[in-house]
Amino acid sequence: MNLPLESQRLILRDFVESDWPAVHQYASDREVVRYLTFVPNCEEDTKKFLQREIALQAEEPRQHFALAVTVKAQNQLIGICRISVKDIDNKTGSIGYCFTKQFWGQGYATEAVKAVISFGFQELGLHRIFATCHPENIASARVLQKIGMHQEGYLRENHCIKGEWRDSWLYAILEHEWTSLDFRRCWKD
């Protein structure tokens, strides 16, 4: 696989154990994890999460890519962007992302998601990539719309998160839709 991924301002690379303090910065922030599937992490939770993600890097064939998003200029880890193959036969994958609060609203999520979508179609050979987001998470829905995903549906009570059933918006994009977009080449060759 062609890793790390590089875009104009970002490098997306595999996680290493020494990333845990930067990961913990966003994973322990109540506001950052408000719409995610976990409560704010304690340090041990963050270390266990990283150990799981690092172990998955060795899978053959590799089907899960949780990537540390770093700003090139400062070599600073600011979040995570992941893509996972969900159905090999039907060439379907899913994406997700989370960023440190101080980097919200600066286009980093959009830039990182473009890179993993390109990777999914060009390197993983996927046909369809989808994402879900909480209906109140307007910023996340906006990222998915900006990168060309179509809202396909509203999933009622599809996740039990933090002890309550939650709904989700479902977004997706097909490979032929992606290739017709002008911005699809978002990382350096």
Salt bridges, closest charged atoms under 4 A:
GLU6 OE2 - LYS72 NZ 2.79
GLU6 OE2 - LYS188 NZ 3.95
ASP14 OD1 - ARG62 NH2 2.66
ASP19 OD2 - ARG13 NH1 2.85
ASP29 OD2 - LYS101 NZ 3.13
GLU31 OE1 - LYS101 NZ 3.17
GLU53 OE1 - HIS64 NE2 2.75
GLU111 OE1 - ARG9 NE 2.76
GLU136 OE1 - ARG34 NH2 3.88
GLU152 OE1 - ARG128 NH2 2.24
GLU164 OE2 - ARG166 NE 3.46
GLU177 OE2 - HIS150 NE2 3.52
ASP189 OD1 - ARG185 NH2 1.92
